[in-house]
Amino acid sequence: MRGFVLGFILGAASLYGSMCFHIVRTEEGYQFVPKTGLSFRDTYVDIRKFTLPEWREHVGLAEALVKSGKGGLIQGTAENTAREIFDSLLSTRK
């Protein structure tokens, strides 16, 4: 019976955490960001290689990052995209 109760408690805690927090993988490690609404969308997101079009698909995540004061993570991926475009333009000119 203890195993059932322990499993129930762990399951409920996991369910609560996945509905209330984004787990965001960045270059520096993992960030836990409160969600702006209760949902399972974007519970775990790896933004290390995100491009600007991918941010359009994850507007809720971007909103949560800005509200939690971690909007610099969005800017960092935008800079990476711009750098990749610039590098590809330079490599095609050679």
PyMOL Python script that loads the backbone (N, CA, C, O; Angstrom):
from pymol import cmd

cmd.read_pdbstr("""\
ATOM      1  N   MET A   1       0.820  -1.198   0.000  1.00  0.00           N
ATOM      2  CA  MET A   1       0.000   0.000   0.000  1.00  0.00           C
ATOM      3  C   MET A   1       0.867   1.267   0.000  1.00  0.00           C
ATOM      4  O   MET A   1       0.505   2.269  -0.616  1.00  0.00           O
ATOM      5  N   ARG A   2       2.005   1.219   0.688  1.00  0.00           N
ATOM      6  CA  ARG A   2       2.892   2.386   0.730  1.00  0.00           C
ATOM      7  C   ARG A   2       3.388   2.734  -0.667  1.00  0.00           C
ATOM      8  O   ARG A   2       3.479   3.908  -1.028  1.00  0.00           O
ATOM      9  N   GLY A   3       3.710   1.704  -1.452  1.00  0.00           N
ATOM     10  CA  GLY A   3       4.180   1.933  -2.815  1.00  0.00           C
ATOM     11  C   GLY A   3       3.133   2.645  -3.659  1.00  0.00           C
ATOM     12  O   GLY A   3       3.462   3.528  -4.451  1.00  0.00           O
ATOM     13  N   PHE A   4       1.883   2.265  -3.491  1.00  0.00           N
ATOM     14  CA  PHE A   4       0.802   2.908  -4.235  1.00  0.00           C
ATOM     15  C   PHE A   4       0.673   4.369  -3.843  1.00  0.00           C
ATOM     16  O   PHE A   4       0.551   5.239  -4.706  1.00  0.00           O
ATOM     17  N   VAL A   5       0.698   4.641  -2.559  1.00  0.00           N
ATOM     18  CA  VAL A   5       0.556   6.015  -2.075  1.00  0.00           C
ATOM     19  C   VAL A   5       1.746   6.858  -2.530  1.00  0.00           C
ATOM     20  O   VAL A   5       1.573   7.995  -2.970  1.00  0.00           O
ATOM     21  N   LEU A   6       2.950   6.302  -2.424  1.00  0.00           N
ATOM     22  CA  LEU A   6       4.138   7.026  -2.862  1.00  0.00           C
ATOM     23  C   LEU A   6       4.076   7.301  -4.365  1.00  0.00           C
ATOM     24  O   LEU A   6       4.383   8.409  -4.805  1.00  0.00           O
ATOM     25  N   GLY A   7       3.681   6.303  -5.148  1.00  0.00           N
ATOM     26  CA  GLY A   7       3.533   6.482  -6.593  1.00  0.00           C
ATOM     27  C   GLY A   7       2.480   7.525  -6.931  1.00  0.00           C
ATOM     28  O   GLY A   7       2.661   8.320  -7.853  1.00  0.00           O
ATOM     29  N   PHE A   8       1.390   7.522  -6.193  1.00  0.00           N
ATOM     30  CA  PHE A   8       0.331   8.500  -6.402  1.00  0.00           C
ATOM     31  C   PHE A   8       0.836   9.915  -6.127  1.00  0.00           C
ATOM     32  O   PHE A   8       0.554  10.839  -6.891  1.00  0.00           O
ATOM     33  N   ILE A   9       1.570  10.079  -5.054  1.00  0.00           N
ATOM     34  CA  ILE A   9       2.091  11.399  -4.687  1.00  0.00           C
ATOM     35  C   ILE A   9       3.114  11.871  -5.719  1.00  0.00           C
ATOM     36  O   ILE A   9       3.074  13.026  -6.145  1.00  0.00           O
ATOM     37  N   LEU A  10       4.028  10.989  -6.124  1.00  0.00           N
ATOM     38  CA  LEU A  10       5.018  11.367  -7.139  1.00  0.00           C
ATOM     39  C   LEU A  10       4.360  11.681  -8.479  1.00  0.00           C
ATOM     40  O   LEU A  10       4.767  12.619  -9.164  1.00  0.00           O
ATOM     41  N   GLY A  11       3.361  10.916  -8.850  1.00  0.00           N
ATOM     42  CA  GLY A  11       2.641  11.180 -10.095  1.00  0.00           C
ATOM     43  C   GLY A  11       1.912  12.510 -10.062  1.00  0.00           C
ATOM     44  O   GLY A  11       1.934  13.263 -11.037  1.00  0.00           O
ATOM     45  N   ALA A  12       1.270  12.798  -8.946  1.00  0.00           N
ATOM     46  CA  ALA A  12       0.554  14.073  -8.812  1.00  0.00           C
ATOM     47  C   ALA A  12       1.530  15.250  -8.841  1.00  0.00           C
ATOM     48  O   ALA A  12       1.236  16.284  -9.440  1.00  0.00           O
ATOM     49  N   ALA A  13       2.683  15.100  -8.200  1.00  0.00           N
ATOM     50  CA  ALA A  13       3.686  16.169  -8.208  1.00  0.00           C
ATOM     51  C   ALA A  13       4.246  16.373  -9.610  1.00  0.00           C
ATOM     52  O   ALA A  13       4.461  17.511 -10.027  1.00  0.00           O
ATOM     53  N   SER A  14       4.484  15.290 -10.340  1.00  0.00           N
ATOM     54  CA  SER A  14       4.970  15.404 -11.719  1.00  0.00           C
ATOM     55  C   SER A  14       3.935  16.057 -12.619  1.00  0.00           C
ATOM     56  O   SER A  14       4.273  16.889 -13.461  1.00  0.00           O
ATOM     57  N   LEU A  15       2.691  15.687 -12.445  1.00  0.00           N
ATOM     58  CA  LEU A  15       1.607  16.283 -13.226  1.00  0.00           C
ATOM     59  C   LEU A  15       1.510  17.780 -12.954  1.00  0.00           C
ATOM     60  O   LEU A  15       1.394  18.578 -13.883  1.00  0.00           O
ATOM     61  N   TYR A  16       1.557  18.156 -11.685  1.00  0.00           N
ATOM     62  CA  TYR A  16       1.504  19.566 -11.314  1.00  0.00           C
ATOM     63  C   TYR A  16       2.681  20.335 -11.910  1.00  0.00           C
ATOM     64  O   TYR A  16       2.502  21.417 -12.468  1.00  0.00           O
ATOM     65  N   GLY A  17       3.887  19.773 -11.790  1.00  0.00           N
ATOM     66  CA  GLY A  17       5.082  20.443 -12.309  1.00  0.00           C
ATOM     67  C   GLY A  17       5.040  20.613 -13.813  1.00  0.00           C
ATOM     68  O   GLY A  17       5.432  21.660 -14.329  1.00  0.00           O
ATOM     69  N   SER A  18       4.568  19.592 -14.530  1.00  0.00           N
ATOM     70  CA  SER A  18       4.532  19.684 -15.989  1.00  0.00           C
ATOM     71  C   SER A  18       3.458  20.644 -16.488  1.00  0.00           C
ATOM     72  O   SER A  18       3.561  21.162 -17.599  1.00  0.00           O
ATOM     73  N   MET A  19       2.443  20.880 -15.690  1.00  0.00           N
ATOM     74  CA  MET A  19       1.405  21.827 -16.099  1.00  0.00           C
ATOM     75  C   MET A  19       1.746  23.262 -15.712  1.00  0.00           C
ATOM     76  O   MET A  19       1.204  24.200 -16.297  1.00  0.00           O
ATOM     77  N   CYS A  20       2.620  23.449 -14.752  1.00  0.00           N
ATOM     78  CA  CYS A  20       2.892  24.788 -14.226  1.00  0.00           C
ATOM     79  C   CYS A  20       4.254  25.361 -14.603  1.00  0.00           C
ATOM     80  O   CYS A  20       4.479  26.559 -14.431  1.00  0.00           O
ATOM     81  N   PHE A  21       5.169  24.534 -15.114  1.00  0.00           N
ATOM     82  CA  PHE A  21       6.521  25.016 -15.398  1.00  0.00           C
ATOM     83  C   PHE A  21       7.011  24.557 -16.761  1.00  0.00           C
ATOM     84  O   PHE A  21       6.707  23.449 -17.205  1.00  0.00           O
ATOM     85  N   HIS A  22       7.779  25.429 -17.423  1.00  0.00           N
ATOM     86  CA  HIS A  22       8.544  25.064 -18.607  1.00  0.00           C
ATOM     87  C   HIS A  22       9.927  24.649 -18.119  1.00  0.00           C
ATOM     88  O   HIS A  22      10.510  25.315 -17.264  1.00  0.00           O
ATOM     89  N   ILE A  23      10.445  23.568 -18.649  1.00  0.00           N
ATOM     90  CA  ILE A  23      11.834  23.199 -18.406  1.00  0.00           C
ATOM     91  C   ILE A  23      12.562  23.546 -19.695  1.00  0.00           C
ATOM     92  O   ILE A  23      12.352  22.908 -20.727  1.00  0.00           O
ATOM     93  N   VAL A  24      13.417  24.556 -19.634  1.00  0.00           N
ATOM     94  CA  VAL A  24      14.066  25.104 -20.829  1.00  0.00           C
ATOM     95  C   VAL A  24      15.550  24.760 -20.787  1.00  0.00           C
ATOM     96  O   VAL A  24      16.255  25.101 -19.837  1.00  0.00           O
ATOM     97  N   ARG A  25      16.009  24.083 -21.827  1.00  0.00           N
ATOM     98  CA  ARG A  25      17.439  23.746 -21.929  1.00  0.00           C
ATOM     99  C   ARG A  25      18.133  24.857 -22.684  1.00  0.00           C
ATOM    100  O   ARG A  25      17.757  25.170 -23.814  1.00  0.00           O
ATOM    101  N   THR A  26      19.142  25.456 -22.073  1.00  0.00           N
ATOM    102  CA  THR A  26      19.897  26.544 -22.678  1.00  0.00           C
ATOM    103  C   THR A  26      21.369  26.146 -22.745  1.00  0.00           C
ATOM    104  O   THR A  26      21.751  25.062 -22.305  1.00  0.00           O
ATOM    105  N   GLU A  27      22.180  27.027 -23.295  1.00  0.00           N
ATOM    106  CA  GLU A  27      23.618  26.784 -23.354  1.00  0.00           C
ATOM    107  C   GLU A  27      24.219  26.682 -21.945  1.00  0.00           C
ATOM    108  O   GLU A  27      25.196  25.963 -21.739  1.00  0.00           O
ATOM    109  N   GLU A  28      23.642  27.392 -20.992  1.00  0.00           N
ATOM    110  CA  GLU A  28      24.161  27.413 -19.625  1.00  0.00           C
ATOM    111  C   GLU A  28      23.630  26.282 -18.764  1.00  0.00           C
ATOM    112  O   GLU A  28      24.175  26.026 -17.691  1.00  0.00           O
ATOM    113  N   GLY A  29      22.593  25.604 -19.197  1.00  0.00           N
ATOM    114  CA  GLY A  29      21.991  24.534 -18.400  1.00  0.00           C
ATOM    115  C   GLY A  29      20.478  24.564 -18.512  1.00  0.00           C
ATOM    116  O   GLY A  29      19.926  24.972 -19.534  1.00  0.00           O
ATOM    117  N   TYR A  30      19.821  24.130 -17.458  1.00  0.00           N
ATOM    118  CA  TYR A  30      18.360  24.071 -17.440  1.00  0.00           C
ATOM    119  C   TYR A  30      17.792  25.253 -16.662  1.00  0.00           C
ATOM    120  O   TYR A  30      18.335  25.663 -15.637  1.00  0.00           O
ATOM    121  N   GLN A  31      16.691  25.787 -17.172  1.00  0.00           N
ATOM    122  CA  GLN A  31      15.972  26.871 -16.510  1.00  0.00           C
ATOM    123  C   GLN A  31      14.540  26.399 -16.257  1.00  0.00           C
ATOM    124  O   GLN A  31      13.928  25.783 -17.129  1.00  0.00           O
ATOM    125  N   PHE A  32      14.011  26.682 -15.083  1.00  0.00           N
ATOM    126  CA  PHE A  32      12.625  26.387 -14.771  1.00  0.00           C
ATOM    127  C   PHE A  32      11.863  27.702 -14.813  1.00  0.00           C
ATOM    128  O   PHE A  32      12.146  28.620 -14.044  1.00  0.00           O
ATOM    129  N   VAL A  33      10.898  27.784 -15.715  1.00  0.00           N
ATOM    130  CA  VAL A  33      10.169  29.023 -15.952  1.00  0.00           C
ATOM    131  C   VAL A  33       8.686  28.766 -15.703  1.00  0.00           C
ATOM    132  O   VAL A  33       8.125  27.838 -16.285  1.00  0.00           O
ATOM    133  N   PRO A  34       8.033  29.567 -14.850  1.00  0.00           N
ATOM    134  CA  PRO A  34       6.590  29.376 -14.633  1.00  0.00           C
ATOM    135  C   PRO A  34       5.804  29.613 -15.920  1.00  0.00           C
ATOM    136  O   PRO A  34       6.080  30.564 -16.650  1.00  0.00           O
ATOM    137  N   LYS A  35       4.829  28.753 -16.197  1.00  0.00           N
ATOM    138  CA  LYS A  35       3.979  28.920 -17.374  1.00  0.00           C
ATOM    139  C   LYS A  35       2.960  30.018 -17.106  1.00  0.00           C
ATOM    140  O   LYS A  35       2.630  30.307 -15.956  1.00  0.00           O
ATOM    141  N   THR A  36       2.467  30.624 -18.173  1.00  0.00           N
ATOM    142  CA  THR A  36       1.466  31.677 -18.027  1.00  0.00           C
ATOM    143  C   THR A  36       0.056  31.113 -17.924  1.00  0.00           C
ATOM    144  O   THR A  36      -0.862  31.824 -17.515  1.00  0.00           O
ATOM    145  N   GLY A  37      -0.132  29.857 -18.283  1.00  0.00           N
ATOM    146  CA  GLY A  37      -1.427  29.186 -18.181  1.00  0.00           C
ATOM    147  C   GLY A  37      -1.206  27.703 -17.951  1.00  0.00           C
ATOM    148  O   GLY A  37      -0.114  27.189 -18.193  1.00  0.00           O
ATOM    149  N   LEU A  38      -2.229  27.021 -17.489  1.00  0.00           N
ATOM    150  CA  LEU A  38      -2.108  25.590 -17.239  1.00  0.00           C
ATOM    151  C   LEU A  38      -2.256  24.812 -18.537  1.00  0.00           C
ATOM    152  O   LEU A  38      -3.318  24.830 -19.158  1.00  0.00           O
ATOM    153  N   SER A  39      -1.197  24.134 -18.946  1.00  0.00           N
ATOM    154  CA  SER A  39      -1.233  23.286 -20.138  1.00  0.00           C
ATOM    155  C   SER A  39      -0.012  22.381 -20.127  1.00  0.00           C
ATOM    156  O   SER A  39       0.914  22.572 -19.340  1.00  0.00           O
ATOM    157  N   PHE A  40      -0.027  21.389 -21.018  1.00  0.00           N
ATOM    158  CA  PHE A  40       1.132  20.521 -21.162  1.00  0.00           C
ATOM    159  C   PHE A  40       2.036  20.989 -22.290  1.00  0.00           C
ATOM    160  O   PHE A  40       3.096  20.401 -22.502  1.00  0.00           O
ATOM    161  N   ARG A  41       1.650  22.027 -23.018  1.00  0.00           N
ATOM    162  CA  ARG A  41       2.421  22.500 -24.162  1.00  0.00           C
ATOM    163  C   ARG A  41       3.757  23.078 -23.694  1.00  0.00           C
ATOM    164  O   ARG A  41       3.821  23.828 -22.720  1.00  0.00           O
ATOM    165  N   ASP A  42       4.802  22.716 -24.400  1.00  0.00           N
ATOM    166  CA  ASP A  42       6.158  23.228 -24.145  1.00  0.00           C
ATOM    167  C   ASP A  42       6.646  22.952 -22.725  1.00  0.00           C
ATOM    168  O   ASP A  42       7.303  23.799 -22.118  1.00  0.00           O
ATOM    169  N   THR A  43       6.333  21.785 -22.200  1.00  0.00           N
ATOM    170  CA  THR A  43       6.825  21.450 -20.871  1.00  0.00           C
ATOM    171  C   THR A  43       8.342  21.351 -20.873  1.00  0.00           C
ATOM    172  O   THR A  43       8.998  21.872 -19.972  1.00  0.00           O
ATOM    173  N   TYR A  44       8.909  20.683 -21.881  1.00  0.00           N
ATOM    174  CA  TYR A  44      10.365  20.631 -22.029  1.00  0.00           C
ATOM    175  C   TYR A  44      10.713  21.148 -23.415  1.00  0.00           C
ATOM    176  O   TYR A  44      10.210  20.647 -24.420  1.00  0.00           O
ATOM    177  N   VAL A  45      11.589  22.167 -23.460  1.00  0.00           N
ATOM    178  CA  VAL A  45      11.996  22.744 -24.745  1.00  0.00           C
ATOM    179  C   VAL A  45      13.498  22.994 -24.713  1.00  0.00           C
ATOM    180  O   VAL A  45      14.029  23.571 -23.765  1.00  0.00           O
ATOM    181  N   ASP A  46      14.167  22.550 -25.763  1.00  0.00           N
ATOM    182  CA  ASP A  46      15.597  22.794 -25.925  1.00  0.00           C
ATOM    183  C   ASP A  46      15.743  23.971 -26.894  1.00  0.00           C
ATOM    184  O   ASP A  46      15.504  23.820 -28.092  1.00  0.00           O
ATOM    185  N   ILE A  47      16.133  25.137 -26.381  1.00  0.00           N
ATOM    186  CA  ILE A  47      16.190  26.345 -27.218  1.00  0.00           C
ATOM    187  C   ILE A  47      17.597  26.656 -27.705  1.00  0.00           C
ATOM    188  O   ILE A  47      17.835  27.736 -28.245  1.00  0.00           O
ATOM    189  N   ARG A  48      18.524  25.741 -27.527  1.00  0.00           N
ATOM    190  CA  ARG A  48      19.914  26.026 -27.904  1.00  0.00           C
ATOM    191  C   ARG A  48      20.062  26.299 -29.393  1.00  0.00           C
ATOM    192  O   ARG A  48      20.924  27.091 -29.773  1.00  0.00           O
ATOM    193  N   LYS A  49      19.281  25.695 -30.231  1.00  0.00           N
ATOM    194  CA  LYS A  49      19.402  25.891 -31.679  1.00  0.00           C
ATOM    195  C   LYS A  49      18.138  26.510 -32.272  1.00  0.00           C
ATOM    196  O   LYS A  49      17.874  26.360 -33.465  1.00  0.00           O
ATOM    197  N   PHE A  50      17.361  27.202 -31.448  1.00  0.00           N
ATOM    198  CA  PHE A  50      16.130  27.830 -31.923  1.00  0.00           C
ATOM    199  C   PHE A  50      16.442  28.932 -32.923  1.00  0.00           C
ATOM    200  O   PHE A  50      17.421  29.664 -32.772  1.00  0.00           O
ATOM    201  N   THR A  51      15.609  29.041 -33.934  1.00  0.00           N
ATOM    202  CA  THR A  51      15.681  30.131 -34.898  1.00  0.00           C
ATOM    203  C   THR A  51      14.445  31.004 -34.720  1.00  0.00           C
ATOM    204  O   THR A  51      13.530  30.646 -33.979  1.00  0.00           O
ATOM    205  N   LEU A  52      14.419  32.134 -35.390  1.00  0.00           N
ATOM    206  CA  LEU A  52      13.273  33.032 -35.242  1.00  0.00           C
ATOM    207  C   LEU A  52      11.956  32.379 -35.653  1.00  0.00           C
ATOM    208  O   LEU A  52      10.962  32.571 -34.953  1.00  0.00           O
ATOM    209  N   PRO A  53      11.891  31.613 -36.752  1.00  0.00           N
ATOM    210  CA  PRO A  53      10.614  30.955 -37.082  1.00  0.00           C
ATOM    211  C   PRO A  53      10.145  29.970 -36.006  1.00  0.00           C
ATOM    212  O   PRO A  53       8.942  29.792 -35.818  1.00  0.00           O
ATOM    213  N   GLU A  54      11.072  29.337 -35.307  1.00  0.00           N
ATOM    214  CA  GLU A  54      10.674  28.417 -34.243  1.00  0.00           C
ATOM    215  C   GLU A  54      10.064  29.157 -33.055  1.00  0.00           C
ATOM    216  O   GLU A  54       9.189  28.623 -32.373  1.00  0.00           O
ATOM    217  N   TRP A  55      10.519  30.374 -32.808  1.00  0.00           N
ATOM    218  CA  TRP A  55       9.926  31.153 -31.718  1.00  0.00           C
ATOM    219  C   TRP A  55       8.478  31.495 -32.030  1.00  0.00           C
ATOM    220  O   TRP A  55       7.669  31.638 -31.113  1.00  0.00           O
ATOM    221  N   ARG A  56       8.131  31.632 -33.320  1.00  0.00           N
ATOM    222  CA  ARG A  56       6.736  31.907 -33.682  1.00  0.00           C
ATOM    223  C   ARG A  56       5.826  30.743 -33.307  1.00  0.00           C
ATOM    224  O   ARG A  56       4.635  30.939 -33.063  1.00  0.00           O
ATOM    225  N   GLU A  57       6.379  29.533 -33.260  1.00  0.00           N
ATOM    226  CA  GLU A  57       5.603  28.355 -32.893  1.00  0.00           C
ATOM    227  C   GLU A  57       5.500  28.181 -31.376  1.00  0.00           C
ATOM    228  O   GLU A  57       4.696  27.380 -30.899  1.00  0.00           O
ATOM    229  N   HIS A  58       6.299  28.918 -30.625  1.00  0.00           N
ATOM    230  CA  HIS A  58       6.353  28.787 -29.170  1.00  0.00           C
ATOM    231  C   HIS A  58       6.127  30.143 -28.506  1.00  0.00           C
ATOM    232  O   HIS A  58       6.925  30.572 -27.672  1.00  0.00           O
ATOM    233  N   VAL A  59       5.057  30.805 -28.873  1.00  0.00           N
ATOM    234  CA  VAL A  59       4.768  32.145 -28.355  1.00  0.00           C
ATOM    235  C   VAL A  59       4.530  32.107 -26.841  1.00  0.00           C
ATOM    236  O   VAL A  59       4.968  33.007 -26.124  1.00  0.00           O
ATOM    237  N   GLY A  60       3.846  31.082 -26.359  1.00  0.00           N
ATOM    238  CA  GLY A  60       3.596  30.966 -24.919  1.00  0.00           C
ATOM    239  C   GLY A  60       4.880  30.859 -24.122  1.00  0.00           C
ATOM    240  O   GLY A  60       4.998  31.434 -23.040  1.00  0.00           O
ATOM    241  N   LEU A  61       5.834  30.127 -24.651  1.00  0.00           N
ATOM    242  CA  LEU A  61       7.136  30.004 -23.991  1.00  0.00           C
ATOM    243  C   LEU A  61       7.862  31.339 -23.979  1.00  0.00           C
ATOM    244  O   LEU A  61       8.428  31.731 -22.958  1.00  0.00           O
ATOM    245  N   ALA A  62       7.850  32.035 -25.103  1.00  0.00           N
ATOM    246  CA  ALA A  62       8.500  33.343 -25.182  1.00  0.00           C
ATOM    247  C   ALA A  62       7.870  34.318 -24.187  1.00  0.00           C
ATOM    248  O   ALA A  62       8.573  35.077 -23.520  1.00  0.00           O
ATOM    249  N   GLU A  63       6.552  34.292 -24.093  1.00  0.00           N
ATOM    250  CA  GLU A  63       5.842  35.165 -23.153  1.00  0.00           C
ATOM    251  C   GLU A  63       6.239  34.838 -21.708  1.00  0.00           C
ATOM    252  O   GLU A  63       6.475  35.741 -20.906  1.00  0.00           O
ATOM    253  N   ALA A  64       6.311  33.555 -21.385  1.00  0.00           N
ATOM    254  CA  ALA A  64       6.686  33.147 -20.033  1.00  0.00           C
ATOM    255  C   ALA A  64       8.124  33.562 -19.712  1.00  0.00           C
ATOM    256  O   ALA A  64       8.415  33.978 -18.590  1.00  0.00           O
ATOM    257  N   LEU A  65       9.023  33.450 -20.694  1.00  0.00           N
ATOM    258  CA  LEU A  65      10.411  33.854 -20.465  1.00  0.00           C
ATOM    259  C   LEU A  65      10.507  35.350 -20.180  1.00  0.00           C
ATOM    260  O   LEU A  65      11.229  35.770 -19.275  1.00  0.00           O
ATOM    261  N   VAL A  66       9.784  36.142 -20.947  1.00  0.00           N
ATOM    262  CA  VAL A  66       9.819  37.594 -20.746  1.00  0.00           C
ATOM    263  C   VAL A  66       9.225  37.957 -19.388  1.00  0.00           C
ATOM    264  O   VAL A  66       9.790  38.778 -18.665  1.00  0.00           O
ATOM    265  N   LYS A  67       8.093  37.353 -19.037  1.00  0.00           N
ATOM    266  CA  LYS A  67       7.449  37.668 -17.756  1.00  0.00           C
ATOM    267  C   LYS A  67       8.298  37.257 -16.556  1.00  0.00           C
ATOM    268  O   LYS A  67       8.207  37.864 -15.490  1.00  0.00           O
ATOM    269  N   SER A  68       9.123  36.224 -16.733  1.00  0.00           N
ATOM    270  CA  SER A  68       9.949  35.775 -15.613  1.00  0.00           C
ATOM    271  C   SER A  68      11.306  36.475 -15.568  1.00  0.00           C
ATOM    272  O   SER A  68      12.141  36.157 -14.722  1.00  0.00           O
ATOM    273  N   GLY A  69      11.529  37.431 -16.479  1.00  0.00           N
ATOM    274  CA  GLY A  69      12.782  38.180 -16.481  1.00  0.00           C
ATOM    275  C   GLY A  69      13.926  37.463 -17.182  1.00  0.00           C
ATOM    276  O   GLY A  69      15.090  37.814 -16.986  1.00  0.00           O
ATOM    277  N   LYS A  70      13.610  36.465 -17.995  1.00  0.00           N
ATOM    278  CA  LYS A  70      14.644  35.723 -18.709  1.00  0.00           C
ATOM    279  C   LYS A  70      14.528  35.927 -20.216  1.00  0.00           C
ATOM    280  O   LYS A  70      14.849  35.032 -20.998  1.00  0.00           O
ATOM    281  N   GLY A  71      14.072  37.101 -20.613  1.00  0.00           N
ATOM    282  CA  GLY A  71      13.909  37.414 -22.028  1.00  0.00           C
ATOM    283  C   GLY A  71      15.221  37.435 -22.796  1.00  0.00           C
ATOM    284  O   GLY A  71      15.218  37.328 -24.023  1.00  0.00           O
ATOM    285  N   GLY A  72      16.323  37.569 -22.108  1.00  0.00           N
ATOM    286  CA  GLY A  72      17.627  37.546 -22.761  1.00  0.00           C
ATOM    287  C   GLY A  72      17.902  36.221 -23.452  1.00  0.00           C
ATOM    288  O   GLY A  72      18.701  36.164 -24.387  1.00  0.00           O
ATOM    289  N   LEU A  73      17.250  35.158 -23.005  1.00  0.00           N
ATOM    290  CA  LEU A  73      17.415  33.860 -23.667  1.00  0.00           C
ATOM    291  C   LEU A  73      16.869  33.894 -25.087  1.00  0.00           C
ATOM    292  O   LEU A  73      17.415  33.250 -25.983  1.00  0.00           O
ATOM    293  N   ILE A  74      15.797  34.641 -25.292  1.00  0.00           N
ATOM    294  CA  ILE A  74      15.224  34.784 -26.638  1.00  0.00           C
ATOM    295  C   ILE A  74      16.184  35.581 -27.506  1.00  0.00           C
ATOM    296  O   ILE A  74      16.439  35.219 -28.655  1.00  0.00           O
ATOM    297  N   GLN A  75      16.712  36.658 -26.959  1.00  0.00           N
ATOM    298  CA  GLN A  75      17.648  37.502 -27.699  1.00  0.00           C
ATOM    299  C   GLN A  75      18.886  36.712 -28.092  1.00  0.00           C
ATOM    300  O   GLN A  75      19.410  36.889 -29.192  1.00  0.00           O
ATOM    301  N   GLY A  76      19.356  35.848 -27.211  1.00  0.00           N
ATOM    302  CA  GLY A  76      20.536  35.043 -27.502  1.00  0.00           C
ATOM    303  C   GLY A  76      20.332  34.131 -28.694  1.00  0.00           C
ATOM    304  O   GLY A  76      21.233  33.978 -29.519  1.00  0.00           O
ATOM    305  N   THR A  77      19.160  33.520 -28.795  1.00  0.00           N
ATOM    306  CA  THR A  77      18.907  32.646 -29.941  1.00  0.00           C
ATOM    307  C   THR A  77      18.732  33.458 -31.215  1.00  0.00           C
ATOM    308  O   THR A  77      19.084  32.990 -32.298  1.00  0.00           O
ATOM    309  N   ALA A  78      18.192  34.669 -31.102  1.00  0.00           N
ATOM    310  CA  ALA A  78      18.067  35.527 -32.284  1.00  0.00           C
ATOM    311  C   ALA A  78      19.449  35.940 -32.784  1.00  0.00           C
ATOM    312  O   ALA A  78      19.686  36.004 -33.991  1.00  0.00           O
ATOM    313  N   GLU A  79      20.346  36.214 -31.864  1.00  0.00           N
ATOM    314  CA  GLU A  79      21.712  36.560 -32.263  1.00  0.00           C
ATOM    315  C   GLU A  79      22.391  35.373 -32.942  1.00  0.00           C
ATOM    316  O   GLU A  79      23.118  35.550 -33.919  1.00  0.00           O
ATOM    317  N   ASN A  80      22.159  34.173 -32.432  1.00  0.00           N
ATOM    318  CA  ASN A  80      22.733  32.974 -33.057  1.00  0.00           C
ATOM    319  C   ASN A  80      22.210  32.808 -34.485  1.00  0.00           C
ATOM    320  O   ASN A  80      22.969  32.453 -35.387  1.00  0.00           O
ATOM    321  N   THR A  81      20.924  33.063 -34.689  1.00  0.00           N
ATOM    322  CA  THR A  81      20.339  32.952 -36.023  1.00  0.00           C
ATOM    323  C   THR A  81      20.966  33.954 -36.967  1.00  0.00           C
ATOM    324  O   THR A  81      21.331  33.611 -38.092  1.00  0.00           O
ATOM    325  N   ALA A  82      21.093  35.186 -36.517  1.00  0.00           N
ATOM    326  CA  ALA A  82      21.701  36.223 -37.361  1.00  0.00           C
ATOM    327  C   ALA A  82      23.149  35.868 -37.690  1.00  0.00           C
ATOM    328  O   ALA A  82      23.590  36.066 -38.822  1.00  0.00           O
ATOM    329  N   ARG A  83      23.880  35.355 -36.727  1.00  0.00           N
ATOM    330  CA  ARG A  83      25.267  34.966 -36.944  1.00  0.00           C
ATOM    331  C   ARG A  83      25.358  33.813 -37.951  1.00  0.00           C
ATOM    332  O   ARG A  83      26.242  33.812 -38.808  1.00  0.00           O
ATOM    333  N   GLU A  84      24.456  32.836 -37.854  1.00  0.00           N
ATOM    334  CA  GLU A  84      24.459  31.713 -38.792  1.00  0.00           C
ATOM    335  C   GLU A  84      24.152  32.177 -40.212  1.00  0.00           C
ATOM    336  O   GLU A  84      24.769  31.704 -41.166  1.00  0.00           O
ATOM    337  N   ILE A  85      23.200  33.101 -40.355  1.00  0.00           N
ATOM    338  CA  ILE A  85      22.867  33.632 -41.681  1.00  0.00           C
ATOM    339  C   ILE A  85      24.057  34.381 -42.260  1.00  0.00           C
ATOM    340  O   ILE A  85      24.392  34.225 -43.434  1.00  0.00           O
ATOM    341  N   PHE A  86      24.687  35.193 -41.428  1.00  0.00           N
ATOM    342  CA  PHE A  86      25.848  35.956 -41.879  1.00  0.00           C
ATOM    343  C   PHE A  86      26.986  35.024 -42.286  1.00  0.00           C
ATOM    344  O   PHE A  86      27.620  35.232 -43.321  1.00  0.00           O
ATOM    345  N   ASP A  87      27.244  34.005 -41.482  1.00  0.00           N
ATOM    346  CA  ASP A  87      28.304  33.040 -41.797  1.00  0.00           C
ATOM    347  C   ASP A  87      28.008  32.287 -43.087  1.00  0.00           C
ATOM    348  O   ASP A  87      28.917  32.030 -43.877  1.00  0.00           O
ATOM    349  N   SER A  88      26.749  31.932 -43.308  1.00  0.00           N
ATOM    350  CA  SER A  88      26.407  31.200 -44.552  1.00  0.00           C
ATOM    351  C   SER A  88      26.553  32.107 -45.759  1.00  0.00           C
ATOM    352  O   SER A  88      26.936  31.644 -46.834  1.00  0.00           O
ATOM    353  N   LEU A  89      26.254  33.392 -45.603  1.00  0.00           N
ATOM    354  CA  LEU A  89      26.442  34.326 -46.707  1.00  0.00           C
ATOM    355  C   LEU A  89      27.919  34.480 -47.032  1.00  0.00           C
ATOM    356  O   LEU A  89      28.297  34.538 -48.202  1.00  0.00           O
ATOM    357  N   LEU A  90      28.746  34.545 -46.013  1.00  0.00           N
ATOM    358  CA  LEU A  90      30.183  34.676 -46.238  1.00  0.00           C
ATOM    359  C   LEU A  90      30.765  33.409 -46.876  1.00  0.00           C
ATOM    360  O   LEU A  90      31.648  33.494 -47.731  1.00  0.00           O
ATOM    361  N   SER A  91      30.284  32.262 -46.472  1.00  0.00           N
ATOM    362  CA  SER A  91      30.835  31.021 -47.031  1.00  0.00           C
ATOM    363  C   SER A  91      30.427  30.817 -48.490  1.00  0.00           C
ATOM    364  O   SER A  91      31.157  30.171 -49.241  1.00  0.00           O
ATOM    365  N   THR A  92      29.292  31.346 -48.903  1.00  0.00           N
ATOM    366  CA  THR A  92      28.868  31.212 -50.305  1.00  0.00           C
ATOM    367  C   THR A  92      29.624  32.177 -51.205  1.00  0.00           C
ATOM    368  O   THR A  92      29.701  31.951 -52.413  1.00  0.00           O
ATOM    369  N   ARG A  93      30.179  33.234 -50.656  1.00  0.00           N
ATOM    370  CA  ARG A  93      30.919  34.219 -51.458  1.00  0.00           C
ATOM    371  C   ARG A  93      32.317  33.742 -51.781  1.00  0.00           C
ATOM    372  O   ARG A  93      32.941  34.253 -52.711  1.00  0.00           O
ATOM    373  N   LYS A  94      32.828  32.772 -51.031  1.00  0.00           N
ATOM    374  CA  LYS A  94      34.220  32.312 -51.243  1.00  0.00           C
ATOM    375  C   LYS A  94      34.329  31.454 -52.458  1.00  0.00           C
ATOM    376  O   LYS A  94      35.419  30.983 -52.785  1.00  0.00           O
TER     377      LYS A  94
END
""", "prot")
cmd.dss("prot")
cmd.show_as("cartoon", "prot")
cmd.util.cbc("prot")
cmd.orient("prot")
